[in-house]
Amino acid sequence: MDNTLKDDLAAFKVVSDAEKDQRASILDDLEFVKLGKQWPQDVIDKRAKEGRPCLVINRLPAFGKQVTNDARQNRPAIKCHPVGDKSDRETAEILNGLIKNIEYSSNADVAYDTGLDHAVFGGIGYWTVNIDYASDDSFDKDIRIERVANPLAVYGDPASTSADSSDWNSAFITDRISEKEFKKRYPDASVANFEADDSRDDAWYEDDMIRIAERWSREQVKVKLLKLSDGSLMLEPQFLKIKDILQAQRIGVTGDRDTLTYKVGQRIITGAEVLENNEWVGKYIPIVPCYGDEVNVNGKRSFQSLFHFAKDPQRNYNYWRTATTELVALAPKTPFIGPTGAFDTDSDKWQTANSDSHPYIQFDGPQAPQRQPFAGPPAGALQEALNASDDLKNIMGLHDASLGAQSNETSGRAIMARQREGDVATFNFIDNQSRAIRHTGRILVDLIPKIYDVERIIRCIKEDGTNYSVHSVQINQPVQQIQQPGQPEQTPQYQPIPPEQAEELHGLTRVFDLAAGKYDVTCESGPSFTSRREESARQMMEFVQAFPAAGPLVGDLIAKNLDWPGADEMAKRLQAMLPPQAKGDKPPELQQAEQAIQQLQGQLQQQGQQLADKQGDMQLKQGELQIKGQELQIKQFDAETKRIALQQQANQPGEQPADNSFEAYKLQLTDELTRWKTEQDNTTKLMIAQMGHQAGFAQSAMAAESKAEHSEEQGESQT
């Protein structure tokens, strides 16, 4: 026997010893309430020999169903919320829809109900999260939520202190199968050592049944956390699995550090050997307990059912009802009394008068025989039975109003208040189920990026049970980008799907990356969609009774929420009878005004672009004119300098006066400068005119929009 198996068997013995009292309590509660084993066997045998009754009038299941059925009407819902810059609300909604689909396809409601049922009736219930192939002809894997029909098959972590098993580091799920089935499942496994009396362990082999166990273990391991060039974080083992893909996308490692994570393993074992050794991809042990009422005394943790302290009142109730029945059954039949000779006639009929019905019986003498009155059941025994019944209600906090029976309350408000007290008294069981479902959500959010890690199309389900608005969602497929010449390479991103491709993919509009970002998990406990629909219909009808004028406007909404055949068709017909304003349709005048506004806005945008182009040309021309003016000014300055030089030369003695060529050149420059100023003024005036035209067009658009708003206000006031 290897060391791993020795450690597993030692761990099983530790947890088995630690849960011995707890498991005995679970078994006793389930047998007492579910099977009705409410009399000691020796008392049953003794009374059977004496011919005395042992009645079991089991009132406890009705109290338990009040809790479990209330939970079925108010199912908790898993909700994901984005955390950090890599997550977003749309992906969170996709996760919610995917979780709904996982719950729907794996009948998770059965697992949740079974777990809560065992918690209420026994103290602890369980369900598991498993991974299996989506179909026989596919390599895609799906997540499944499965129920645990036998709560005594699970052995939890005795060192756990959390309320939802999130800190479990060890667990066992056991099963007993026949030797024939064992050889069929594991043909290479050996059962020889079980056959030898000196090596057989009765805990693992009993009555030709072999126990096998799933041994779950979790340990902390040191691993490197990598920072990638696209800003994402990834553990080194995950990076190595998709290293080639990331390198093809030009994604590399830019940094790393040491961190701690959890490694979960599963081994299938018997008392003799390890049959399988599997690695679990998640960081939690996928076994979720649903606890009952928690008790911790001196560090010893235990869980109690709803009926843990109600068993004695139930025994008391059985005893006094049995005693009452026995006293009435053993009481003599009430006789007829009359004088001697009064029963001579029809004597045969008089002898069977207490057992048979006769149309008439004759008597002798002047006075008819008289029947003695029945003494009735003993009042003391009946009172004790009533006391035991009250003890049951007081211990569990569920009174007549909670059970639907008539009580001292007369008003509806008082009855609802008493029912509310019953809900509060047992709410801890429903709240514990919510905690367990929330932890299930954490397990799913941890597994989804690791299981749904390939390019595929998944189905999402909305809260009301119908398909998601975009019923299929594509995940984990990068949309390729075409690199333009001269541009740097770009990393493929998850982008919206082109419209023509979206039509081929049945309405897909986006590719989602479920591995990006982090998401918190909450569990919202409240009425199911059906219950809320019925409640909304009831409240809307009460509102219409208080405000009758609203009836014609909300009749279709009331019909839509009613739960009977033809309600949807009635809702459509009532909606067709509504005025356009009530249906949300806009009056024709408002629609025309909005169309005019859209046309004006389109024209305004087009002319604005044209004006922008013209303004650009004008500004360019104005710049050229300014440059030309500066050149002319420079020439004029040079000419003035030349004129001054010529003037000085003319004033010097002995020099000849300058010719008039300079004056002609100066006149030419003056004409050019005048033309430049004229062109500049014309350009400026044209720009001002264009801006005024644009302002006038915008003003007309604003006037049309104001007119449309006025028409809409008139339509709302008419509505």
Steps between C-alpha positions, in 0.01 A plus 500: 500500500653829389531805724234694311236238569610473862455875538157485338381217723635678807321819398178305449524349847553847651197652330291190569573524872441876500158467332384193692254685724387730220425212266310313771288810556431537126399136470273517805326819381442366148364168623282668762344759266518338157446133589283554806715288733367678807453211747785300655515154350473323835182695581354412161573131556353502851179677403461278195502191724236658723285603203532867580536771233812713421368791297735728305318823416798671338444876493863595436521468117232769460716744698807413293318549171406851612871585491607305192203600285540862602859478377380355169278803449786738587798348322831684549663621179874524433609844383845600368632855535806641318809590702801684353580655164512170307140411584184656365129487560413331172734208571352475850156466342635228270638318804160528670331357192756221470458407868124493445555266206725275712234487770226431247681230303618316813172529697675694773166579665474130591846514658417818695164362620651167603778671692259727687264209567779305668608809695146557632424134577848378594735793564726491190446459127743507208532546126802484272642680196634268230645529150390281210499503122222703343387204284615159382632639172678810631825588671347809661447475873219634713456559871233306686339552840394164642314404813623270776211269578662355812637767737676231707721419200696825544771558759605864525809672636495481883728805518262723300353809667337680206126509445522382137793250484720749313789404733468123451838335442380141526182308423372151416200378301444130555290241324440128543477279193481126450810300430367425151449869424842578645672254267303643207610856572858417593598174330867549581442566870565226752252388765705204621604662826135561585433131485756419768356527850824633646513802267134584451390836632130493581482874437587438135354153439173376647236253383668454163483877446822690431532862604675737264564864578581824320784648703519876446802693627612860465839651578671834453776510240743770398471616141609795289251770404581640156422845367444493124567770245126557445458591867338173611618274782537124474646220707802333350338154453214657306743705293703194403187324370425779249848637456508437124166675447609802699830522316316491169300799624823681597415475871800451724595510867599837642530409870449228758481444875447211739153438636298226670212310348307182570543164330207260528529129432260207487584136564263203472602254771394184673635359823772326300621723215467823305282441195525843332699817548354817343584869510221754551525827308327716763627637828205380711398147593179465295282373785253752642333435836166653592505527878216496748510674837868534600613430857857543623575388856862502621624499143292199396281595210170328432184565301141441602185448301175689544363206704797435728311613811152422367535123518400474867174701452425277199555187713279649769232577242514144366472354850194699608320452171571130529379499860180680404434256219573205724268621778217560255556165327507303824195672644192267513220556255216706646223250591121518491329478843141380550282283730519123491319361202519819298748340255321168443348614177764541223769381740740432210471859387555633852822297530642662182361848557851640570652354184224476237244743369141385525199690363303422814520294820195396703494488880274358767336704769377854527843667520760490222861411590732802536863529367758628748688814392864470376751634755730629219882500480687601814542877516843479659648301214358737241638800686847347512485438126409867445787606723740288298365658179564848637850398605574399142395840367682696768829314459514542122343847494232396252147569621155440355509806272827377343340162429193653340269407789256740660630653822403778738586770247203650319640776278707434193782720628519303825507169312780625271693622806477156660604334175791742483607391849510142377715598201741688726525208742623266225679749275844381613455182293412697185785743563745210537383373163569845353855487638552158348370615161724808518801273553379293205513822297862555607588149388329557164668838441834338579435207263334677206817664354685169536230276351355736239848591374467420130325663210136398529145630507321469832135540593386748763165502679314795639344516844149420382605167353500601132805529277732795531416799280807403297439132562847390390824667601838446340795486738879484486541569127733789406388705202795528263618848400658567161834675530530796267833564321726721702302453823630314808361158584185501713392244758167334414225619730154375583283727289143528375410257224429654156125526418519261205670237718259567787206404279665168418563434871135551600528849639843487660626853551820460701771255597554476877813403690386327819854482638548878508430684822377396842142466619344496843213263575190581701186300561171683484228321691150592398188372329540306179397663173165320508427613856600858422282498188198385700577752774534783246165406342332502841646838594411650162140387542493657847640820348227502234237457770641803682545699177244375241608755237824305455315178409478554122869595488648206695255223406749338261770496770266330746398238243865436411579411863202269551571128501226336295460395135433783258646772724765598244244521217273715717795726582569550128138589427481743792825659389363545147205696645724751677540852358837571337617706799428218746680245282803724491441596134554864407231717337533548121574872542786419737635233266493745207673765709769252605552398137532867402752550778702201382498635143601846617773354716627298205498806274663706773774244538554486123507876456715534807754271339484702179541824693791351687662412168431851362625660818817296467548617143428858601741485788763360267435775248501758776836367615637525148373858476663586831829359376461694178424817698808449713707461182349821362573681825860381479522625143348830606753532778781428254357759263478757775858428595604544140303825475672640809838405359418664168371809679820532697700456183299770327559744783875460490691770309612409158265199470236468229137481605350150492277399216129429545540117472463466879166681500362259242620201702340645815165546326511135385560381854217714632258351245599145594455577871154643433393191305629273783296692759188473280538121462555462872187700581291297253619171651416617851151614393435162330597312818269718707214438256554123507504499881177699506337252262605211724365676810168561326472136398574387855237741631238349268594150621468612861157645425385170344629306798321735740180448305540120526555520875187710533301240304635221722400691815149543360481124429610415855247741650224337292612156620 
